Amino acid sequence: MRSEQRVQAQRQLDKKLLPLRDNSALIRPSSGWIRAIRRALGMTSGQLGARMGLSQSRALRIEQGEVAGTLSIDTLERAAQALDCRLVYAFVPNDSLQGLVESRATMLAAKRLNIIGHSMSLEDQALDDEAMQLALEAMTKELREKSNKELWSDHD
């Protein structure tokens, strides 16, 4: 994907994800969504199991599995359908996608410049603060616009 296409994709996803980012209503209840909704509906675990085509004990294990984080998406989907709900699944970045890319590019650029700066100072050719800042900005821009392979590889 070319740089401008990647930036456009980031903007579109950021716009979609923005309403979810600071929404504490989406935090899973301590008992899990399945149990919380089942109880709010007045449904027993046996009734949930029957609606899922499972035993009561299996329905209880599913509720426990949700809290433990061991359920598959398929099982969560089946439980949601049995509760007449829909499963909503999303990754919600802690920052905007563009912000994550900018932070990563700046971190990598600073790391690389520190290595270069150290070598240059050993040769008595150290850059002043202004030159270092300009070099950081230029390298950050270059990394931000390059392929994601380089930006997200862990070898740097």
N, C-alpha and C positions, 0 to 999 in steps of 0.2 A: 504494500500500500504506500503510495507516495505521501510525502510530508503533509501537503495541504489536505489530502483526503483523510489522513490520520487525525489532523487537527479538527477537521469538520466532524468526524466521527466522535471525537472526544467531546466537542461542544454539544452534539445531539444527545449523547449519553448523559453528560453532566446535567443537561436541562431536564431529562426524564428522571434522573436520580435525585435531583435537588429536594423535592418534597419529602423524600424518604430519609434524608441525611440526619436531620435533627428531630426525628419523630420518635419520642419515647413511648408512644402508644404501640410501637411495633416490638418492644422488648418482650420476650417470651415470659409469661407468668412462671413463678417458681414451680408450680405444679405441672406446667406445660400447657400448650394451647388445647390439646385434645381433651385432657381432663377438665380444664377450666370451661370450655364450651359445652362439653357433655353435661357437666353439673349444672351450668346455667340453663341448659335446655330441660333439665329434669330427667335426663336419660341415665339409666343404669349402665354399668360396664357390661353386663350381660346383654342388654339391648344393643349397645354399640357393637359388641362382638357379633351378635346375630345379623346386624345390618351389614357387617363386613364379611359374613360367612365364616366366622371364627368363634371359638369358645370364649367364655368370660375371662378365663385365666390368660388366654392369648391377648385379649383386648387390654387387660391390665399390664401385661408385659410390654405391649406397644406404648402405652402411656409412660411407663417407666423408661422405655427406650428413647422416647422423645426427650425426656429430661436428661438422660445420659448422653444424648447426641449420637446414638448408634443406629437410628432408623434410616432406611433408604428413602429417597424421594418418592419412589413408587408406593411405599407403605404410608408415608405421610399423605400422599394424594388419595389413597384408598380411604384413609381415616377421614380426611376432609370431605370426601363425597358421602360417606356414611353419616356425617354430621350436617349434610346439606350446606357445605361450605366449599370454597375453592382455595387451593393452596397457592399462596403467593411466594415466589422464590426470587431472591435478588441478592446480588453482592452490592453493598452500599459503601463506596470508598469513604475514608475518613476525611479526605480533602477532594477537591475537584480532580478529575482525571488530568486536566491540564496542569493543575498544581502538583500532582504526583510526578508527572513527567519533568516539570521544571525543577522540582526538588531533587530528583534523581540525577538529572543532568548537571545541576550545580554541585552536588556532592561528588560526582565522578570527576568533574572538571577540577574541583579543588584538590581532590586526591592526586590527580595527575600533575597538577601544577606544583603541589608540594614536593613531589618526586623530582620534577624538573628544576624547581627552585633550589632544592638541596644540592643537586649536581652543579648548578650554576654558581651557587655560593662557594662551593668547594674550589671552583675555578676562578673565584673572585669576580664573578660577573652577575651578581645578584640584581634582581629587578627592584625598583622602588615600589612603594605601595600603590601608586597610581598606575604604573605599568602592570603590576600584578592584577589589579582590579580590572583593567581593560582586557588583559589576557584571560581572566576568569570569565568575563562576560562573552568574549568571542568563542572560547572553548565550550561554554554552556550552550550557546546558540548552535554551534556546530553539532554537538551531541544531541540536542533536542530535535534537530532536523534530520539526523541520520536515521538509519534503520533501527527498529526496536531491538534487534538482535544484539547490537553493541551496547545500547543503553541499559538493557536488563540482564546482561550476562554477569555472572558473579565473579568473573576472574579479575575484575577491577576493584 
